[in-house]
Amino acid sequence: MTAAASAPERGGSTSHRAAPRRPHVSWRHRFEGVGAGLRRFGTTAATVGALVAGFVRRFIAPRLAVLSSAGWIAGGLAAAMLIAGFVLGWQELTFLGLTVLVGLAFCTIFLIGRTTYAVTIELSPSRVVVGERALGRLLITNAGTRPVLAARMELPVGAGRADFSVPGLKPGEEHDELFAVPTNRRAIIVTGPAVSVRGDQLGLLRRTVRWTDPVDLFVHPVTTPLAPSAAGLVRDLEGQVTKKLTDSDLSFHALRSYAPGDDRRYVHWRTSARLIQQTGDPMDLMVRQFEETRRSQLTILQSESSAYYADEDEFELAISVTASLAAQVIRDGTALNVVSEVRRLHTYSASAMLDDSCRMELSPRLGSDARGFARRATSRLPPPSVVFIVGGSRMTTVDYRQIEMLFPADTTVIAFRVEPGVDAALRKVGGVTVAVVGRLRDLPKIVTRAAG
């Protein structure tokens, strides 16, 4: 027996050392560890993905942008034929795939070259009324020192696009193209940007260069002239007198006894002298008291919610009514606010107001009641002396009364109910004067009657 084998016997007994026990790990801690690992992996993957996406967007995407839809299809077919040719061993498919790739490479020759254009978009005029003629001019000049080859110019006009063929130009030579802009609807028609296009005859590759910024053409609503001073609705020159008393204003109300702190400029000395003679008290003074006057403030409320209009034509007629009223009030110099659910029109000039009216759109997402709409629209406006409410045939008398209750009793409230084709009418409903407008040409007569 070997020494190793006999060693235990010399000890007299065999001792067995117990194996170390692993600490118990609950399933909860194991899941938490797995979750932490997944979170670290997700964070790392997101960081790497963001870096790859940034690299693709910055370096690869601009180079692939020259591929048109037909180019992407051709590239995909070439890749599919090459893969199928190698896998299936079909030399014909491989040959066709290589042919398409060589064709794409050959098309890149048509992208080579620089253009030195100076491009200008001119609209004459830049503001028109619905139905008026609007013309545009695209002026292209070779601003370089070398001749440029023929190219194609694309010009978006509203929802459409105009294509122009530009011939080769010598240094300093100009070429212009005229185009018409449709103005059959109130809108802001964006013209531009002008983009030059270079590419192959098959349309596989195209390189575009932007030369101008977009230019806006404002198609204003049709309006009708009204009588001056809002047809007599606002006649005052110094403001409207209210029942509120004040110590300093223009409209004299009465005399009262002097109180400490009163301005001596408003002491009525003749009356005070007679009173002092009667009482003998030198402090028996009388001062003037005034009624507060307010500058005329007119507010026009028009809803853009489709809940109050039967169709688009009714909404357009309402826009024309609002624009006609606002334009005349602005020309009269009366303070004015024109508001809807989503916007407050600029009223520092009639042109600015008409420009902003082109942005008003009929929307089905404005599901507010008439009272809530009027409260929110006028919450930050000064108290008006006259309120015009413009709405469609679906705005009821109850809606007008709810809006009228938001304003003081001395505020004049006139509602214009627009319904194309009906006869003009005027009636009084509580504290609201309701004017029915069926045609825009009836508006001056209706406003004159409402002022009377």
C-alpha positions in Angstrom: 0.0 0.0 0.0 1.3 3.4 -0.9 2.0 6.1 1.6 -0.9 8.2 0.3 -3.3 5.3 0.9 -2.0 4.5 4.4 -2.0 8.1 5.6 -5.6 8.0 6.8 -4.9 4.9 8.7 -2.1 6.6 10.7 -4.5 9.2 11.7 -6.7 6.6 13.3 -9.8 8.1 11.7 -11.0 9.6 8.4 -12.3 13.2 8.6 -14.7 14.5 5.9 -14.7 18.2 5.3 -18.1 19.5 4.4 -18.4 21.3 1.0 -19.2 25.1 1.3 -22.9 25.8 0.9 -24.0 28.4 -1.6 -26.0 31.3 -0.3 -29.7 31.0 -1.0 -30.9 33.4 -3.7 -34.6 34.0 -4.0 -36.4 34.1 -7.3 -37.2 37.8 -6.7 -33.6 38.8 -6.6 -32.8 36.7 -9.7 -35.6 38.5 -11.6 -34.3 41.8 -10.4 -30.8 40.9 -11.6 -32.2 39.9 -15.0 -34.2 43.1 -15.2 -31.1 45.2 -14.4 -29.2 43.4 -17.1 -31.9 44.0 -19.7 -32.1 47.6 -18.8 -28.3 48.0 -19.2 -28.5 46.2 -22.5 -31.4 48.4 -23.6 -29.6 51.6 -22.7 -26.5 50.4 -24.5 -28.5 49.4 -27.6 -30.3 52.7 -27.6 -27.0 54.7 -27.4 -25.5 52.6 -30.2 -28.7 52.9 -32.3 -28.7 56.7 -31.9 -25.1 56.9 -33.0 -25.8 54.7 -36.0 -28.9 56.7 -36.9 -27.0 60.0 -36.6 -24.2 58.6 -38.9 -26.8 57.4 -41.4 -28.7 60.7 -41.3 -25.6 62.8 -41.6 -23.4 61.0 -44.1 -25.4 58.3 -45.9 -28.9 59.8 -46.2 -27.8 62.8 -48.2 -26.0 60.6 -50.7 -29.0 58.3 -51.1 -31.4 61.2 -51.5 -30.4 61.4 -55.2 -32.4 58.1 -55.8 -35.9 58.7 -57.1 -38.7 56.2 -56.5 -37.8 54.6 -59.8 -34.1 54.5 -58.7 -35.0 52.7 -55.5 -37.1 50.1 -57.4 -34.2 49.6 -59.9 -31.7 49.2 -57.0 -34.0 46.7 -55.2 -34.5 44.6 -58.4 -30.7 44.6 -59.0 -30.0 43.4 -55.5 -32.7 40.7 -55.7 -31.5 39.4 -59.1 -27.9 39.3 -57.9 -28.8 37.4 -54.7 -31.0 35.0 -56.6 -28.4 34.5 -59.3 -25.7 33.6 -56.8 -28.0 31.3 -54.7 -29.6 29.5 -57.6 -26.6 29.6 -59.9 -28.5 31.4 -62.7 -26.0 33.4 -64.7 -28.8 35.2 -66.5 -30.1 36.8 -63.3 -26.6 37.7 -62.3 -26.0 39.3 -65.6 -29.2 41.3 -65.5 -28.5 42.5 -61.9 -25.0 43.7 -62.9 -26.5 45.4 -66.0 -28.9 47.4 -63.8 -26.2 48.4 -61.4 -24.0 49.5 -64.3 -26.9 51.6 -65.6 -27.4 53.2 -62.2 -23.7 54.0 -62.1 -23.8 55.5 -65.6 -26.8 57.7 -64.6 -24.6 59.4 -62.0 -22.8 61.2 -64.8 -25.8 63.4 -65.3 -25.6 64.6 -61.7 -22.1 66.1 -62.2 -21.9 69.8 -62.6 -22.6 73.0 -60.7 -25.2 75.6 -61.4 -24.8 79.3 -60.5 -28.4 80.5 -60.6 -29.9 83.6 -59.0 -33.6 83.0 -58.8 -36.4 85.4 -57.9 -40.2 84.8 -57.5 -42.4 87.8 -58.1 -46.1 87.9 -57.5 -48.2 90.6 -59.0 -50.0 91.5 -56.8 -49.2 89.7 -53.6 -52.8 90.3 -52.2 -55.9 89.7 -54.2 -59.6 89.2 -53.6 -61.3 85.9 -54.4 -61.8 85.6 -58.1 -59.2 88.2 -59.1 -56.4 87.4 -61.4 -52.9 86.8 -59.9 -49.8 86.3 -62.0 -46.4 85.2 -61.0 -43.0 85.5 -62.6 -40.0 83.2 -62.1 -36.8 85.0 -63.0 -33.6 82.9 -63.5 -30.2 84.5 -64.0 -26.8 82.9 -64.5 -24.9 84.7 -61.8 -21.6 82.8 -62.5 -18.7 83.4 -64.8 -19.2 80.2 -66.9 -22.1 79.1 -69.0 -24.6 76.6 -67.4 -26.3 73.7 -69.2 -30.0 73.3 -69.6 -31.9 72.3 -66.5 -35.4 71.9 -65.1 -37.0 74.0 -62.5 -39.8 72.9 -60.2 -42.0 75.5 -58.5 -44.7 74.4 -56.0 -47.8 76.6 -56.2 -50.3 75.8 -53.4 -51.2 72.1 -53.7 -49.9 71.9 -57.3 -46.5 72.1 -58.9 -45.3 73.9 -62.0 -42.4 72.5 -64.1 -40.3 74.8 -66.3 -37.5 73.9 -68.7 -34.6 76.3 -68.4 -32.3 76.6 -71.4 -28.5 76.9 -71.2 -27.5 80.4 -70.0 -24.4 82.4 -70.6 -22.9 84.5 -67.8 -25.3 87.2 -66.8 -28.1 86.0 -69.1 -31.7 85.9 -67.8 -34.6 83.7 -68.5 -38.1 84.2 -67.1 -41.3 82.2 -66.9 -44.8 83.5 -66.3 -47.5 81.5 -64.4 -51.0 82.1 -63.2 -52.2 81.4 -59.6 -55.7 80.1 -59.1 -57.7 82.4 -56.7 -61.1 80.8 -56.6 -61.1 80.3 -52.8 -60.0 82.3 -49.8 -56.6 81.0 -48.8 -52.9 81.7 -48.3 -51.2 80.2 -51.4 -47.6 79.3 -50.7 -45.5 79.7 -53.9 -42.1 78.1 -53.8 -39.4 77.3 -53.0 -38.0 77.2 -56.5 -35.9 74.0 -57.0 -33.6 73.1 -59.9 -33.4 69.5 -60.9 -30.6 67.6 -62.6 -30.9 64.0 -63.5 -30.9 61.3 -66.1 -33.5 60.8 -68.8 -34.8 57.6 -67.2 -35.7 59.4 -64.0 -33.6 57.1 -61.8 -31.4 59.7 -60.2 -32.1 63.4 -59.5 -30.2 66.1 -57.6 -32.2 69.1 -56.4 -30.9 72.5 -55.3 -33.2 75.0 -53.5 -32.8 78.6 -54.7 -35.6 80.6 -53.0 -37.7 80.8 -49.9 -41.5 80.4 -50.2 -43.6 83.4 -51.0 -47.2 83.9 -49.7 -50.1 85.0 -51.9 -53.0 86.2 -49.8 -56.4 85.6 -51.3 -58.7 87.9 -49.3 -62.4 87.3 -48.8 -64.9 89.3 -50.7 -66.1 92.4 -48.7 -68.7 95.1 -49.2 -68.3 98.8 -48.2 -70.4 100.0 -45.3 -71.4 103.5 -44.2 -68.8 105.5 -42.1 -68.8 105.2 -38.3 -70.0 101.7 -38.4 -73.3 103.0 -39.9 -73.9 105.0 -36.7 -73.4 102.3 -34.2 -70.5 104.1 -32.6 -70.9 107.9 -32.9 -69.0 109.3 -29.9 -65.9 111.4 -30.3 -64.7 111.4 -26.7 -66.0 108.1 -25.4 -69.2 106.7 -24.1 -70.5 108.0 -20.8 -71.2 105.4 -18.0 -73.0 105.6 -14.7 -69.8 105.1 -12.7 -68.8 108.3 -10.9 -65.2 109.5 -10.8 -63.3 112.6 -9.6 -61.5 113.3 -12.9 -63.0 112.9 -16.3 -64.8 114.9 -19.1 -68.6 114.4 -18.4 -69.7 116.7 -15.5 -72.2 115.1 -13.1 -72.7 117.2 -9.9 -71.0 119.1 -7.1 -70.1 117.6 -3.7 -68.3 118.7 -0.5 -64.6 118.9 -0.5 -62.7 116.0 1.1 -59.1 115.8 2.1 -57.0 114.7 -0.8 -59.2 116.1 -3.5 -57.5 117.9 -6.4 -57.9 121.7 -6.0 -58.1 122.0 -9.8 -61.7 120.7 -9.6 -62.8 123.1 -6.8 -65.8 125.1 -8.0 -64.8 128.5 -6.6 -67.9 130.5 -7.3 -70.2 128.0 -5.5 -67.6 127.6 -2.7 -67.5 131.4 -2.2 -71.3 131.6 -1.7 -71.2 128.7 0.7 -68.4 130.3 2.7 -70.3 133.5 3.0 -73.3 131.6 4.3 -71.4 129.4 6.8 -68.3 131.4 7.6 -66.2 128.3 7.4 -63.3 128.7 5.0 -63.1 125.0 4.5 -66.6 124.7 3.1 -65.5 124.0 -0.5 -67.4 122.3 -3.3 -65.6 120.2 -5.9 -66.8 118.9 -9.3 -67.8 115.2 -9.7 -67.8 113.5 -13.1 -69.3 110.5 -14.8 -66.6 108.1 -16.1 -66.3 108.0 -19.9 -64.9 105.1 -21.8 -63.4 105.0 -25.3 -65.6 103.0 -27.7 -64.4 99.4 -27.9 -65.9 97.1 -30.5 -65.5 93.3 -30.4 -66.4 90.9 -33.2 -66.9 87.2 -32.3 -66.9 84.6 -35.0 -66.8 80.9 -34.4 -64.7 78.6 -36.5 -66.5 75.5 -35.3 -68.3 73.4 -37.9 -71.1 72.9 -35.4 -72.5 76.4 -36.2 -72.4 76.2 -40.1 -74.2 74.1 -42.6 -71.4 73.9 -45.1 -68.2 75.6 -46.4 -70.1 78.2 -48.4 -71.9 79.4 -45.3 -68.7 79.7 -43.5 -67.1 81.7 -46.3 -70.1 84.1 -46.3 -69.6 84.6 -42.5 -66.0 85.4 -43.1 -67.0 88.0 -45.7 -69.4 89.6 -43.2 -66.8 89.7 -40.4 -64.2 91.2 -42.8 -66.6 93.8 -44.1 -67.6 94.9 -40.6 -64.0 94.9 -39.3 -62.6 96.8 -42.3 -65.1 99.7 -41.9 -64.5 99.9 -38.1 -60.7 100.0 -38.6 -61.1 102.8 -41.2 -63.3 104.7 -38.7 -60.4 104.6 -36.1 -62.5 102.7 -33.5 -60.7 100.3 -31.2 -61.5 96.8 -32.4 -60.9 93.2 -31.5 -61.7 90.3 -33.8 -61.5 86.9 -32.1 -62.5 83.2 -32.6 -61.8 80.0 -30.7 -58.2 79.7 -31.8 -57.0 83.1 -32.9 -57.1 86.9 -32.5 -56.8 88.8 -35.7 -54.4 91.7 -36.1 -56.4 94.9 -36.4 -53.8 97.7 -36.7 -54.7 98.0 -40.3 -57.4 96.7 -42.7 -54.8 94.8 -44.7 -53.4 93.0 -41.7 -56.9 92.0 -40.6 -57.7 90.7 -44.1 -54.4 88.8 -44.2 -55.3 87.1 -40.9 -58.8 86.3 -42.0 -57.2 84.1 -44.7 -56.0 81.8 -41.9 -59.4 81.1 -40.5 -60.5 77.5 -41.1 -63.7 75.5 -40.5 -62.8 72.9 -37.9 -64.8 70.0 -36.5 -62.5 69.7 -33.4 -63.8 72.9 -31.6 -66.5 71.3 -29.5 -67.2 74.2 -27.1 -70.6 75.7 -26.4 -71.2 79.3 -27.5 -71.0 80.8 -24.0 -67.8 79.0 -23.2 -66.3 80.1 -26.5 -67.2 83.7 -26.0 -66.0 83.7 -22.4 -62.5 82.3 -23.3 -62.2 84.5 -26.4 -62.9 87.8 -24.5 -61.4 87.0 -21.1 -58.3 89.2 -21.8 -60.0 91.9 -23.8 -61.1 95.3 -22.5 -64.9 95.7 -21.9 -66.6 96.4 -25.2 -69.2 98.9 -25.9 -70.5 97.1 -29.0 -70.4 93.4 -29.7 -70.9 91.7 -33.1 -71.6 88.0 -33.1 -71.2 86.3 -36.5 -72.4 82.7 -36.9 -74.0 80.3 -39.3 -77.5 79.0 -39.6 -76.8 76.4 -36.8 -76.1 79.0 -34.2 -79.4 79.4 -32.3 -81.1 82.3 -30.5 -80.3 80.6 -27.2 -76.6 80.8 -28.2 -76.9 84.5 -28.8 -78.6 85.1 -25.5 -76.0 83.1 -23.6 -73.2 85.2 -25.1 -75.2 88.5 -24.5 -75.4 87.6 -20.8 -71.6 87.8 -20.5 -71.5 91.5 -21.1 -72.9 94.5 -19.1 -76.4 95.7 -19.7 -75.1 98.9 -21.4 -73.3 96.9 -24.1 -74.9 96.8 -27.5 -75.0 93.2 -28.8 -75.9 92.5 -32.5 -75.9 89.0 -33.9 -75.4 88.4 -37.6 -77.0 85.0 -38.6 -75.6 84.0 -41.9 -77.7 81.7 -44.1 -77.1 81.9 -47.9 -80.1 82.6 -50.1 -82.6 83.7 -47.4 -84.1 87.2 -47.3 -82.6 89.8 -45.1 -84.4 90.3 -41.8 -83.9 92.1 -38.5 -85.6 91.3 -35.2 -85.1 91.9 -31.5 -84.7 88.9 -29.2 -84.4 90.0 -25.6 -81.3 92.2 -25.4 -79.9 91.0 -28.7 -80.6 92.4 -32.2 -80.5 89.5 -34.6 -79.8 90.3 -38.2 -80.2 87.6 -40.9 -77.8 87.9 -43.8 -78.5 85.8 -46.9 -76.4 87.8 -49.4 -73.3 89.9 -48.8 -74.8 92.9 -50.7 -77.6 93.0 -48.1 -75.2 93.8 -45.3 -75.0 97.6 -45.7 -78.8 97.9 -45.6 -79.0 95.6 -42.5 -76.3 97.5 -40.6 -78.1 100.8 -41.3 -81.4 99.4 -40.0 -79.7 98.0 -36.9 -78.1 101.4 -36.2 -81.5 103.1 -36.5 
